[in-house]
Amino acid sequence: MKKFGILTLAIAIVFTLALSGAQYVFAAGLIEGGPLAEDAHLVNPDPNDDSLRENHGDVETWITKWYGPDGNYENSGGFGETAEIDLISEGTGGQITDASLSTMAGLLLSQELDVEWGADHGGTRGWEVFEIDPADGNNMNRDGPVDNIETYAVIVIEAPSAMTSIMSPAHDDHAHIWINGEKWYNNSRWTGGAKTILHNVEVELQKGANVLLYRCGEGGGSAYFNLHFDDATHNAVTIYPKDSTDQQSFFDEIAPLTPVEPQGKLTTTWADLKRK
């Protein structure tokens, strides 16, 4: 009986520790009901504390290729100073905005417009395809200042049908994410590690092209932004940039997804025309 009691106690302790660990590993909150209402664009999720941290270190589908300005916005004064400022609008004279850059129309305009941020904030930025290392806690740093910066990064997600997906962002510090012109995520709290998240976010993807803009503001210390989706989404969609290495090859890649206006002004895409 004594041996049985010790064995039972040992099993109970192991089970309790495993359960406790599981509660930590799988603690991230789920944000549903998006996109965010306009008056909630700068409101953080609730709850939003360290107990939600979820380690995604074993995930292999972190996105590594992005399209965006060929350098960061610099000397921001801290992400708290710039969070309410539409920096893309400022840099393009209002011709592209943060929100419209997450639409195909705004994205296409980036072929014609540089971003003029002025000498104090990085100067004139062209556009490029760039790669990041998801394991690098400083992957926002791009040949410039490492503190008080803002990174803008875009991907195009080609979905075979309308679908509900779960995206998982990691960031340090303030992350904003728009999809198809609507804001789905805002959080000024760092997640705690380059592959650590605080929240999974339920989002809606439309059939065909979906443009996602990830903006991240950094104050000091680590400087990273990362994103992946649930396995079912990664298995179903194609994400661009894929094979492209510069602006021209990126737009060549997504050309089949860009809208055209055939006779009669019925909006469609090259992909739709091909299927017909």
C-alpha positions as CSV (number, residue, x, y, z in Angstrom):
1,M,0.0,0.0,0.0
2,K,2.9,2.3,0.8
3,K,4.5,1.7,-2.6
4,F,1.1,2.1,-4.3
5,G,0.6,5.4,-2.4
6,I,4.0,6.8,-3.5
7,L,3.4,5.7,-7.1
8,T,0.0,7.3,-7.1
9,L,1.4,10.5,-5.7
10,A,4.2,10.5,-8.2
11,I,1.8,10.1,-11.1
12,A,-0.4,12.8,-9.7
13,I,2.5,15.2,-9.5
14,V,3.6,14.5,-13.0
15,F,0.1,14.9,-14.3
16,T,-0.3,18.2,-12.5
17,L,3.0,19.5,-13.8
18,A,2.1,18.4,-17.4
19,L,-1.3,20.1,-17.1
20,S,0.3,23.2,-15.7
21,G,2.8,23.3,-18.5
22,A,0.0,22.7,-21.1
23,Q,-1.9,25.7,-19.7
24,Y,1.2,27.8,-20.2
25,V,2.1,26.5,-23.7
26,F,-1.5,26.8,-24.9
27,A,-2.4,30.0,-23.1
28,A,-2.8,32.5,-26.0
29,G,-6.0,34.3,-26.3
30,L,-8.3,34.0,-29.4
31,I,-9.5,37.2,-30.9
32,E,-12.8,36.8,-32.8
33,G,-15.4,39.1,-34.2
34,G,-13.1,41.2,-36.4
35,P,-12.4,43.4,-38.2
36,L,-11.9,46.1,-35.5
37,A,-14.4,48.8,-35.3
38,E,-13.0,52.2,-36.4
39,D,-13.1,53.5,-32.8
40,A,-11.1,50.5,-31.6
41,H,-8.3,50.7,-34.1
42,L,-5.8,51.6,-31.4
43,V,-7.4,49.6,-28.5
44,N,-5.3,46.7,-27.2
45,P,-6.9,43.2,-26.8
46,D,-8.2,42.4,-23.4
47,P,-6.8,40.4,-21.6
48,N,-3.3,41.2,-22.8
49,D,-0.8,40.1,-20.2
50,D,2.2,37.8,-19.9
51,S,0.1,34.8,-18.9
52,L,-1.1,34.6,-22.5
53,R,2.4,33.9,-23.9
54,E,2.4,30.9,-26.2
55,N,5.7,29.5,-27.6
56,H,5.5,28.7,-31.3
57,G,9.1,27.9,-31.6
58,D,8.4,24.6,-33.4
59,V,6.2,26.2,-36.1
60,E,7.8,25.9,-39.6
61,T,5.5,28.2,-41.5
62,W,6.6,31.6,-40.2
63,I,6.5,34.0,-43.2
64,T,10.0,35.0,-44.3
65,K,9.5,37.1,-47.5
66,W,7.8,40.5,-47.5
67,Y,7.3,43.5,-49.8
68,G,7.6,47.0,-48.5
69,P,9.6,50.2,-48.3
70,D,13.3,49.6,-48.7
71,G,14.1,50.9,-45.2
72,N,12.4,51.8,-42.0
73,Y,10.8,55.0,-40.8
74,E,13.5,56.3,-38.5
75,N,13.6,58.6,-35.4
76,S,10.0,58.0,-34.6
77,G,10.3,59.2,-31.0
78,G,9.0,55.8,-29.9
79,F,6.0,53.8,-31.2
80,G,3.7,55.7,-28.8
81,E,4.4,58.9,-30.6
82,T,3.7,57.5,-34.1
83,A,0.9,55.0,-33.5
84,E,-1.8,57.4,-34.4
85,I,0.0,58.8,-37.4
86,D,-0.6,57.3,-40.8
87,L,3.1,57.3,-41.9
88,I,2.4,55.9,-45.4
89,S,-0.1,58.7,-46.0
90,E,2.5,61.3,-44.8
91,G,5.1,59.8,-47.1
92,T,2.9,59.7,-50.3
93,G,1.0,62.9,-49.9
94,G,-2.2,60.9,-49.1
95,Q,-2.1,58.9,-52.3
96,I,-1.6,55.7,-50.4
97,T,-2.6,55.2,-46.7
98,D,-1.9,52.5,-44.2
99,A,-5.3,51.0,-44.9
100,S,-5.2,51.3,-48.6
101,L,-1.8,49.7,-48.8
102,S,-3.6,46.5,-47.7
103,T,-5.8,46.7,-50.8
104,M,-4.8,45.7,-54.3
105,A,-5.5,49.2,-55.6
106,G,-3.1,50.8,-53.0
107,L,-0.5,48.1,-53.5
108,L,-0.4,48.7,-57.2
109,L,0.1,52.4,-56.6
110,S,3.4,51.6,-54.9
111,Q,4.8,50.9,-58.3
112,E,4.6,54.6,-59.1
113,L,5.2,56.3,-55.8
114,D,8.2,56.4,-53.5
115,V,7.7,57.1,-49.8
116,E,9.1,60.6,-48.9
117,W,9.7,60.5,-45.2
118,G,12.3,63.3,-45.1
119,A,15.9,63.4,-44.1
120,D,15.1,63.1,-40.4
121,H,13.1,59.9,-40.8
122,G,15.0,57.9,-43.4
123,G,14.7,60.0,-46.5
124,T,13.1,58.7,-49.7
125,R,12.2,55.0,-49.7
126,G,11.6,52.9,-52.8
127,W,10.0,49.5,-52.6
128,E,11.6,46.1,-52.4
129,V,11.2,42.4,-51.6
130,F,13.1,41.6,-48.4
131,E,13.6,38.5,-46.2
132,I,13.6,38.2,-42.5
133,D,14.8,35.4,-40.2
134,P,11.9,34.5,-37.8
135,A,14.4,33.3,-35.2
136,D,16.1,36.6,-35.2
137,G,15.0,38.8,-32.3
138,N,16.2,41.9,-34.3
139,N,14.8,41.1,-37.7
140,M,13.3,44.6,-38.0
141,N,16.8,46.2,-38.1
142,R,17.6,47.0,-41.8
143,D,20.9,48.9,-42.2
144,G,19.8,51.8,-40.1
145,P,19.0,52.8,-36.5
146,V,17.8,50.0,-34.3
147,D,15.6,51.9,-31.9
148,N,12.6,54.2,-32.6
149,I,11.8,52.7,-36.0
150,E,8.7,51.6,-37.9
151,T,8.7,48.7,-40.3
152,Y,6.0,48.2,-43.1
153,A,5.7,44.8,-44.7
154,V,3.1,43.4,-47.2
155,I,2.1,40.0,-48.4
156,V,-0.5,38.9,-50.9
157,I,-2.4,35.7,-49.9
158,E,-4.1,33.8,-52.8
159,A,-7.0,31.8,-51.3
160,P,-8.8,29.1,-53.4
161,S,-12.1,30.0,-51.7
162,A,-13.5,32.3,-49.0
163,M,-12.2,30.9,-45.7
164,T,-11.8,31.6,-42.0
165,S,-8.2,31.5,-40.9
166,I,-6.2,31.9,-37.7
167,M,-3.2,34.2,-37.8
168,S,-0.6,34.3,-35.1
169,P,1.5,37.5,-34.8
170,A,4.7,37.9,-32.8
171,H,6.0,41.5,-32.4
172,D,8.2,43.9,-30.4
173,D,6.7,46.4,-30.0
174,H,3.5,47.9,-31.4
175,A,1.8,45.8,-34.2
176,H,-0.9,46.9,-36.5
177,I,-2.3,44.4,-39.1
178,W,-4.7,45.2,-41.9
179,I,-6.3,42.8,-44.5
180,N,-8.2,44.0,-47.5
181,G,-8.5,47.6,-46.2
182,E,-9.7,46.6,-42.7
183,K,-7.8,46.5,-39.5
184,W,-7.8,43.2,-37.7
185,Y,-5.2,43.5,-35.0
186,N,-3.7,46.2,-32.8
187,N,-1.4,45.5,-29.9
188,S,1.2,47.8,-28.3
189,R,2.5,45.1,-26.0
190,W,5.5,43.1,-27.0
191,T,4.9,39.4,-27.1
192,G,8.0,38.2,-25.2
193,G,10.0,36.5,-28.0
194,A,10.5,36.3,-31.7
195,K,8.4,33.2,-32.0
196,T,6.1,33.8,-29.0
197,I,2.6,35.1,-29.4
198,L,0.0,36.6,-27.1
199,H,-3.1,36.1,-29.3
200,N,-4.3,34.1,-32.2
201,V,-6.6,36.1,-34.4
202,E,-9.5,34.8,-36.4
203,V,-9.6,36.5,-39.8
204,E,-11.7,36.2,-43.0
205,L,-10.0,35.7,-46.3
206,Q,-11.8,36.2,-49.6
207,K,-11.5,34.0,-52.7
208,G,-8.5,35.2,-54.7
209,A,-6.2,37.9,-53.7
210,N,-6.0,39.1,-50.1
211,V,-3.5,41.9,-49.3
212,L,-2.1,42.0,-45.7
213,L,-0.1,44.9,-44.3
214,Y,1.9,44.3,-41.1
215,R,3.2,47.5,-39.5
216,C,5.4,47.3,-36.4
217,G,6.8,50.1,-34.3
218,E,9.8,49.6,-32.2
219,G,11.1,51.6,-29.2
220,G,14.2,49.9,-27.8
221,G,15.8,46.6,-27.2
222,S,14.6,43.6,-29.3
223,A,13.1,44.5,-32.6
224,Y,11.1,41.8,-34.4
225,F,7.9,41.1,-36.3
226,N,6.7,37.7,-37.4
227,L,3.5,36.0,-38.6
228,H,2.2,32.6,-39.5
229,F,-1.3,31.1,-40.1
230,D,-2.9,27.9,-39.0
231,D,-1.7,24.7,-40.9
232,A,-4.9,24.4,-42.9
233,T,-4.5,27.9,-44.3
234,H,-0.9,27.4,-45.2
235,N,-1.8,24.1,-46.9
236,A,-4.5,25.8,-48.9
237,V,-3.2,29.2,-49.9
238,T,-0.2,30.6,-51.9
239,I,1.6,33.5,-50.3
240,Y,3.5,36.2,-52.3
241,P,6.3,37.2,-52.5
242,K,7.1,33.6,-53.3
243,D,10.0,33.3,-55.8
244,S,10.3,37.1,-56.5
245,T,13.4,39.0,-55.4
246,D,12.5,42.6,-56.3
247,Q,9.6,44.9,-56.9
248,Q,9.2,44.1,-60.6
249,S,9.3,40.3,-60.1
250,F,6.9,40.6,-57.2
251,F,4.3,42.4,-59.4
252,D,5.0,39.9,-62.2
253,E,4.2,37.1,-59.7
254,I,0.9,38.7,-58.6
255,A,-0.2,39.9,-62.1
256,P,-2.7,37.0,-62.5
257,L,-4.4,38.2,-59.3
258,T,-4.6,41.9,-60.2
259,P,-7.9,43.4,-61.3
260,V,-8.6,44.2,-65.0
261,E,-11.7,45.8,-66.6
262,P,-12.8,43.8,-69.6
263,Q,-15.5,45.2,-72.0
264,G,-18.6,46.1,-70.1
265,K,-16.5,47.2,-67.1
266,L,-17.1,44.0,-65.2
267,T,-14.3,43.7,-62.6
268,T,-12.5,40.4,-62.8
269,T,-8.9,39.1,-62.6
270,W,-6.5,37.6,-65.1
271,A,-6.9,34.3,-63.2
272,D,-10.7,34.4,-63.7
273,L,-10.2,35.1,-67.4
274,K,-7.8,32.2,-67.7
275,R,-10.2,29.8,-66.1
276,K,-12.9,30.9,-68.6
